[in-house]
Amino acid sequence: MAYVSTQKTTQDSEQDMRLEELIQGLEEMSQDSSGRISREELFKVLTTSGDKFTTTEANQVLSLIPAEEGWISIEGLGQMLFQAQVSE
């Protein structure tokens, strides 16, 4: 009989915490705390904060992100960014 652990590994727990921190940071960018961010808000953040993106770079990023009626799910965006980071 084989033993299969059902507990999360420390690495999984650390990744979950980093993902949660990323999503929290994205939620702080949202002006209305609705769990989503407008394309305009995200564009502004990309072009004015931290390592600033050029207008062209920001538009390229936005073209890769699914949006529903101009709104982007913060949780979905966080997971997408986190997966891209983990894949590197």
Number of C-alpha atoms within 10 A of each C-alpha: 3 4 5 6 7 6 8 9 10 9 9 11 12 12 14 13 12 13 19 16 13 18 21 15 13 21 20 12 18 16 12 11 12 10 18 22 23 20 19 12 14 19 17 16 16 20 17 12 9 8 8 13 17 12 13 10 14 17 15 11 14 17 11 8 14 13 16 11 8 11 16 20 19 23 18 15 19 20 16 14 15 18 12 10 9 9 7 5
